[in-house]
Amino acid sequence: MNFRLILALDLLDGRVVHAKRGEREKYEPIHLFSSIVKSSDPVHVIEAIKPDEVYIADLNRLMGTGDNKGIIKGLRTKTKKTRITVEYGVKRLEDLKEAVEAGIADNLILGTETASMELICETSKSDILKDISVSVDLFNREVRTGDKRMKIDPLLLIKELNEYPVGDVIVLELDRVGTKSGIDFDFLARAVEVSEHDVLCGGGVRNCEDVRKMTEIGVKGALVATAVHDGAIPKSLFRL
């Protein structure tokens, strides 16, 4: 199976936290929830699961309360066999340059929550970094963004991204994160249909059956945290 199971790590004040419905002020250390880790230290979490790929959201950057740049850079040094993708709350080209110069990731994400269509366009024309993904951040099926150009139907936005040489397009349903509430497979199938990029799913993944269904409709991978920490998806599947 070529489906990419990507371990999602939400970092807040240097610790991995259990994300739920985007309510960041309520997030608690992951070890209080997990059945497979005894510490919320990110190195410990990665070493316990040994994933091929990790998605890291720097929540401090997203919330405007600092950053975890040094910790993420250290993770990349200590876990060289793991591919690291980072959502760094990039708002400007200068933020992107900062992240690249710091060497914090193999791949960086431009998320609609902080980025703009103008920034995606600027990035596609620059040579700062070749590997860029876009996260279409949704809440109740509306695009979470401050950019008027992105306040459109999410499927139209995903289709518009075909104009840019980005890598993956992540369909991140924040209201489903950490809830195991399930996936809207019809919506994901439509996203795959309109996108010329690989589509990844984030939020609501419950078990291996969900993974099988996503594979069948053409989704190329998923960001998963809750379902691995509660044992619904074996950690061995995060290694190809």
PAMI-981816 format. One line per field, with one value per residue: residue number from 0; residue in three letters; x, y negated, z negated of N, C-alpha, C in turn. Coordinates in steps of 0.2 Angstrom, whole numbers. Each point is the difference from the previous one (the first is absolute). Last residue first. Example, Ala and Ser with C-alpha at 12.3 -4.5 7.8 and 13.67 -1.06 7.14 Angstrom:
# PAMI-981816
pos = c(1	0)
code = c(SER	ALA)
n_c1 = c(64	2)
n_c2 = c(11	28)
n_c3 = c(-35	0)
ca_c1 = c(4	-4)
ca_c2 = c(-6	-6)
ca_c3 = c(-1	0)
c_c1 = c(-4	4)
c_c2 = c(-5	-6)
c_c3 = c(-3	0)
//
This chain:
# PAMI-981816
pos = c(239	238	237	236	235	234	233	232	231	230	229	228	227	226	225	224	223	222	221	220	219	218	217	216	215	214	213	212	211	210	209	208	207	206	205	204	203	202	201	200	199	198	197	196	195	194	193	192	191	190	189	188	187	186	185	184	183	182	181	180	179	178	177	176	175	174	173	172	171	170	169	168	167	166	165	164	163	162	161	160	159	158	157	156	155	154	153	152	151	150	149	148	147	146	145	144	143	142	141	140	139	138	137	136	135	134	133	132	131	130	129	128	127	126	125	124	123	122	121	120	119	118	117	116	115	114	113	112	111	110	109	108	107	106	105	104	103	102	101	100	99	98	97	96	95	94	93	92	91	90	89	88	87	86	85	84	83	82	81	80	79	78	77	76	75	74	73	72	71	70	69	68	67	66	65	64	63	62	61	60	59	58	57	56	55	54	53	52	51	50	49	48	47	46	45	44	43	42	41	40	39	38	37	36	35	34	33	32	31	30	29	28	27	26	25	24	23	22	21	20	19	18	17	16	15	14	13	12	11	10	9	8	7	6	5	4	3	2	1	0)
code = c(LEU	ARG	PHE	LEU	SER	LYS	PRO	ILE	ALA	GLY	ASP	HIS	VAL	ALA	THR	ALA	VAL	LEU	ALA	GLY	LYS	VAL	GLY	ILE	GLU	THR	MET	LYS	ARG	VAL	ASP	GLU	CYS	ASN	ARG	VAL	GLY	GLY	GLY	CYS	LEU	VAL	ASP	HIS	GLU	SER	VAL	GLU	VAL	ALA	ARG	ALA	LEU	PHE	ASP	PHE	ASP	ILE	GLY	SER	LYS	THR	GLY	VAL	ARG	ASP	LEU	GLU	LEU	VAL	ILE	VAL	ASP	GLY	VAL	PRO	TYR	GLU	ASN	LEU	GLU	LYS	ILE	LEU	LEU	LEU	PRO	ASP	ILE	LYS	MET	ARG	LYS	ASP	GLY	THR	ARG	VAL	GLU	ARG	ASN	PHE	LEU	ASP	VAL	SER	VAL	SER	ILE	ASP	LYS	LEU	ILE	ASP	SER	LYS	SER	THR	GLU	CYS	ILE	LEU	GLU	MET	SER	ALA	THR	GLU	THR	GLY	LEU	ILE	LEU	ASN	ASP	ALA	ILE	GLY	ALA	GLU	VAL	ALA	GLU	LYS	LEU	ASP	GLU	LEU	ARG	LYS	VAL	GLY	TYR	GLU	VAL	THR	ILE	ARG	THR	LYS	LYS	THR	LYS	THR	ARG	LEU	GLY	LYS	ILE	ILE	GLY	LYS	ASN	ASP	GLY	THR	GLY	MET	LEU	ARG	ASN	LEU	ASP	ALA	ILE	TYR	VAL	GLU	ASP	PRO	LYS	ILE	ALA	GLU	ILE	VAL	HIS	VAL	PRO	ASP	SER	SER	LYS	VAL	ILE	SER	SER	PHE	LEU	HIS	ILE	PRO	GLU	TYR	LYS	GLU	ARG	GLU	GLY	ARG	LYS	ALA	HIS	VAL	VAL	ARG	GLY	ASP	LEU	LEU	ASP	LEU	ALA	LEU	ILE	LEU	ARG	PHE	ASN	MET)
n_c1 = c(34	-11	-17	-14	3	-12	-27	-26	-16	9	4	14	-1	-18	1	12	5	-3	2	0	-5	-26	-18	-19	5	13	-11	-11	13	5	-16	-1	15	-5	-9	1	-4	16	17	11	10	6	15	-2	-14	-28	-24	-9	3	-15	-21	-1	-3	-22	-13	5	1	7	3	3	20	14	21	-2	-17	-4	16	8	15	13	23	18	26	18	3	-1	-22	-23	-17	-14	-24	-16	-6	-16	-23	-11	-7	-15	5	16	23	7	2	15	6	-7	-10	-22	-21	-13	1	22	27	24	19	27	24	28	27	28	19	12	9	-4	-23	-22	-18	-6	-15	-23	-11	-5	-20	-20	1	4	-4	-16	2	23	24	24	24	22	19	9	10	18	5	-4	-22	-17	-1	-9	-23	-10	0	-17	-23	-15	2	1	8	-1	14	12	20	11	18	21	15	-1	11	2	-20	-10	7	-10	-20	1	5	-18	-23	-14	-17	-21	-19	-12	10	22	2	-4	10	0	8	2	14	9	8	-2	1	-7	10	15	-9	-7	17	9	-12	-11	-16	-3	-4	-12	-16	-25	-10	-7	14	21	1	-5	-18	-19	-16	2	-3	-19	-6	-8	15	28	22	28	29	20	12	-14	-16	-5	-10	0	-6	6	-6	-4	-6	-3	3	0)
n_c2 = c(-12	-13	-7	17	10	-6	5	-7	-3	-8	-22	-16	-2	-12	-24	-13	-6	-8	9	7	3	1	9	16	20	-2	-7	17	13	-10	1	19	3	-18	-23	-27	-25	-20	-6	10	-2	0	-7	-13	-11	-3	3	22	5	-9	11	18	-5	-3	19	11	-8	8	4	-2	-3	-18	-15	-16	-9	-23	-10	8	0	9	-4	3	2	-9	-23	-19	-13	-3	13	-7	-5	16	1	-16	4	14	-9	-22	-24	-19	-6	-22	-17	3	8	26	27	13	17	20	5	-5	4	-3	8	1	6	3	2	2	-10	-24	-22	-13	-12	-3	10	-12	-18	5	5	-18	-12	8	2	8	9	18	17	13	12	14	16	20	10	-12	-17	-19	-25	-15	1	-11	-24	-7	-2	-19	-19	-3	-1	10	25	20	23	28	21	26	21	27	19	10	-12	-9	-15	-22	-11	-8	-21	-19	-7	-13	-23	-14	-8	-24	-24	-9	-2	19	16	7	16	23	17	24	22	26	23	27	22	11	9	0	-7	-18	-22	-11	-9	-21	-20	-3	6	25	23	16	14	-4	-27	-22	-15	-7	-19	-26	-19	-21	-19	-22	2	9	12	24	15	11	4	-4	-3	-17	-21	-20	7	15	23	20	23	20	15	19	7	19	18	29)
n_c3 = c(-31	-22	-15	-9	-22	-20	-2	-4	-16	-22	-12	10	23	9	-3	16	29	28	27	30	24	13	14	-3	-12	-20	-20	-13	-16	-21	-17	-13	-19	-19	-6	10	1	7	20	26	27	28	24	23	16	-6	-2	-8	-23	-16	-2	-15	-23	-8	-6	-20	-26	-25	-29	-24	-17	-11	5	21	15	6	16	25	23	23	17	21	12	13	15	19	12	10	-11	-18	0	-7	-23	-7	4	-15	-21	1	-7	-9	4	7	-17	-22	-22	-9	-1	12	-2	-8	-23	-5	12	17	18	8	16	6	11	8	11	-9	3	22	12	8	-13	-19	2	0	-20	-13	5	-8	-26	-28	-22	-2	17	4	9	-5	4	-1	-8	-24	-15	4	2	18	9	-11	3	20	1	-9	14	16	-11	-16	-15	-17	-1	6	11	5	3	1	-10	-6	-15	-25	-16	10	3	-19	-8	9	-9	-20	1	6	-9	-8	-6	-5	18	12	16	-6	-17	5	19	12	16	12	11	9	-1	-25	-25	-25	-21	3	2	-20	-15	5	-6	-25	-18	-14	-3	21	12	-4	-3	-9	-13	10	14	-8	3	9	3	12	24	17	21	1	-13	-6	-16	-4	-5	-6	-1	2	16	25	14	19	16	20	22	21	26	21	16	-2)
ca_c1 = c(-1	6	3	-2	4	6	7	4	-5	1	-5	1	6	-1	-5	3	-3	3	-4	2	7	4	5	-2	-5	4	3	-5	-2	6	0	-5	3	3	-2	2	-5	-6	1	-6	1	-4	-2	5	5	7	1	-2	5	7	0	0	7	4	-2	3	-5	2	-1	-7	-2	-7	-1	7	0	-5	2	-6	1	-7	-3	-6	-6	1	1	4	6	4	3	7	4	0	4	7	3	2	6	-1	-4	-6	-1	0	-7	1	-1	4	2	8	2	0	-7	-4	-8	-3	-6	-5	-5	-7	-5	-6	-4	0	2	4	7	4	1	4	7	2	1	6	6	1	-4	3	4	-2	-5	-7	-3	-7	-4	-5	1	-5	-4	1	0	7	5	-1	2	7	2	-1	5	5	3	-4	3	-3	3	-5	-2	-3	-4	-2	-7	-4	2	-4	0	7	2	-3	3	6	-1	-2	5	5	4	1	6	3	4	-4	-7	0	2	-6	3	-3	1	-2	-3	-1	4	-4	4	-4	-5	4	2	-6	-3	5	-1	6	-2	2	0	5	7	1	2	-5	-6	0	-2	6	4	5	-2	1	7	0	3	-4	-7	-5	-6	-7	-5	-3	5	5	-2	5	-2	3	-1	-1	4	-2	5	-4	4	-4)
ca_c2 = c(4	1	-6	-2	3	-5	3	2	2	6	4	-1	4	7	3	0	4	-2	-3	1	2	-4	-4	-6	2	2	-5	-4	4	0	-7	0	3	7	4	6	5	-1	-2	-1	3	-2	5	2	3	-2	-7	-1	4	-4	-6	3	2	-7	-3	3	0	-3	3	-1	6	2	3	2	7	2	-1	-2	1	-2	3	-4	2	7	2	6	-1	-4	3	1	-6	0	6	-2	-5	4	3	7	3	1	7	5	0	-2	-7	-4	-4	-1	-7	0	0	1	-1	0	-4	3	-5	2	-4	4	3	7	1	6	-1	-3	4	6	-3	-2	6	3	-3	2	-3	-2	-5	-4	-6	1	-7	0	-5	-3	2	5	4	7	3	-1	3	7	2	-1	6	6	0	3	-4	-6	-5	-6	-4	-6	-4	-5	-5	-6	-2	5	-1	5	7	2	1	6	6	1	4	7	4	1	6	5	3	0	-6	-4	-1	-4	-7	-4	-4	-6	-4	-6	-4	-7	-2	-1	1	2	5	6	2	2	6	5	2	-3	-5	-7	-2	-4	2	7	5	3	1	6	6	4	3	6	5	-1	0	-4	-7	-5	2	-5	4	0	2	6	5	-1	-6	-3	-7	-2	-7	-1	-5	-1	-3	-6	-6	-6)
ca_c3 = c(7	4	2	7	5	2	-2	5	5	2	-3	-8	-1	1	-4	-7	-5	-6	-6	-7	0	-5	3	3	5	5	3	4	6	4	3	5	7	0	-6	2	0	-4	-7	-5	-6	-5	-5	-5	4	-1	3	7	4	0	4	7	2	1	7	5	6	5	7	2	3	-2	-7	-3	0	-5	-7	-3	-7	-1	-6	-2	-3	-1	-6	-1	-4	3	6	-2	2	7	2	-2	5	6	-1	-1	5	-3	-2	6	3	7	0	3	-5	0	3	7	2	-6	1	-7	0	-4	-2	1	-4	-3	5	-2	-7	-1	-3	5	6	-2	-1	7	3	-2	3	7	4	7	-1	-6	1	-2	-1	2	-4	3	7	3	-5	2	-6	-3	4	-1	-6	1	3	-5	-5	3	5	3	5	0	-4	1	-5	3	-4	4	1	4	7	3	-3	-1	7	2	-4	3	6	-2	-2	5	-2	5	0	-6	-1	-5	2	6	-2	-3	-6	0	-6	1	-6	1	6	7	5	6	-2	-2	6	4	-2	2	7	3	5	0	-7	-2	3	-3	4	4	-4	-4	4	2	-6	1	-4	-7	-2	-6	1	3	1	4	3	-3	5	-1	0	-5	-4	-5	-2	-7	-1	-7	-2	-6	-5	-4	0	0)
c_c1 = c(4	-1	7	3	-2	4	6	7	4	-5	0	-5	1	6	0	-4	3	-3	4	-4	3	7	4	5	-2	-4	5	3	-4	-2	6	-1	-6	3	4	-1	2	-5	-6	3	-6	1	-4	-2	6	5	8	2	-2	5	6	0	1	7	3	-2	3	-6	1	-2	-7	-2	-6	-1	6	-1	-6	1	-7	-1	-7	-3	-5	-7	1	1	4	7	4	4	8	5	2	5	7	2	2	6	-2	-5	-7	-1	0	-7	0	-1	6	1	8	1	0	-7	-2	-7	-4	-7	-5	-5	-7	-4	-6	-5	0	2	3	7	5	1	5	8	2	1	6	6	1	-6	3	5	-1	-4	-8	-2	-7	-4	-5	3	-4	-5	1	1	7	5	0	3	8	2	0	6	6	3	-6	2	-3	3	-5	-3	-3	-4	-1	-7	-4	1	-4	0	7	3	-3	4	6	-1	-1	6	5	4	1	7	3	3	-4	-7	0	2	-6	3	-4	0	-3	-4	-1	5	-3	4	-4	-5	4	2	-6	-3	5	0	6	-2	2	-1	6	7	1	2	-6	-5	1	-3	6	4	4	-2	1	6	0	3	-4	-7	-5	-5	-7	-5	-2	4	5	-2	5	-2	2	0	-1	5	-3	5	-3	4)
c_c2 = c(6	5	1	-6	-2	3	-5	1	2	3	7	4	0	4	8	4	-1	4	-2	-4	1	4	-4	-4	-6	2	2	-6	-4	4	0	-7	0	2	7	5	7	6	-1	-2	-2	4	-3	6	2	4	-2	-7	-1	3	-4	-6	2	1	-6	-3	2	-1	-5	3	0	7	3	2	2	8	2	-1	-3	1	-3	4	-5	3	8	2	6	-1	-4	4	2	-6	0	6	-2	-5	4	3	7	2	1	7	5	0	-3	-8	-5	-5	-1	-7	-1	-1	0	-1	1	-5	4	-5	4	-4	4	4	7	1	6	-1	-3	4	6	-2	-2	7	3	-3	3	-3	-3	-6	-4	-6	2	-8	-1	-5	-3	2	6	5	8	4	-1	4	7	2	0	6	5	0	4	-3	-5	-6	-7	-5	-5	-5	-5	-5	-6	-2	4	0	5	7	3	2	6	6	1	4	7	4	2	6	5	3	-1	-7	-5	-2	-5	-7	-4	-4	-6	-4	-7	-3	-8	-2	-1	1	3	6	7	3	3	7	6	3	-3	-4	-7	-2	-4	3	7	7	4	1	6	7	4	2	7	5	-1	0	-4	-7	-6	3	-5	4	0	2	7	6	0	-6	-2	-7	-2	-8	-2	-5	-1	-2	-6	-6)
c_c3 = c(0	6	3	2	7	5	2	-2	6	6	2	-3	-8	-1	1	-5	-7	-6	-6	-5	-7	-1	-5	3	4	7	6	4	5	7	5	4	5	7	-1	-6	2	1	-4	-7	-5	-6	-6	-4	-4	5	-1	3	8	4	0	5	7	2	1	7	6	5	5	7	3	2	-2	-8	-4	-1	-5	-8	-3	-8	-1	-6	-1	-2	-1	-7	-1	-2	4	6	-1	3	7	1	-2	6	6	0	-1	6	-3	-2	6	3	7	-1	3	-5	-1	3	8	2	-8	0	-7	0	-4	-3	1	-5	-2	6	-2	-7	0	-3	5	6	-1	0	7	3	-3	3	7	4	7	0	-6	1	-1	-1	3	-4	5	7	4	-4	1	-6	-2	4	-2	-7	1	3	-5	-5	2	6	2	4	-1	-5	2	-6	4	-4	4	1	5	8	3	-4	-1	7	2	-4	4	7	-1	-2	5	-4	6	-1	-7	-2	-5	2	6	-3	-2	-6	0	-7	3	-6	1	5	7	6	6	-1	0	7	4	-3	3	8	4	6	-1	-8	-2	2	-4	3	4	-4	-5	2	3	-6	1	-5	-7	-4	-6	1	2	0	3	4	-4	5	-2	-1	-6	-3	-5	0	-8	-1	-8	-3	-6	-5	-3	0)
//
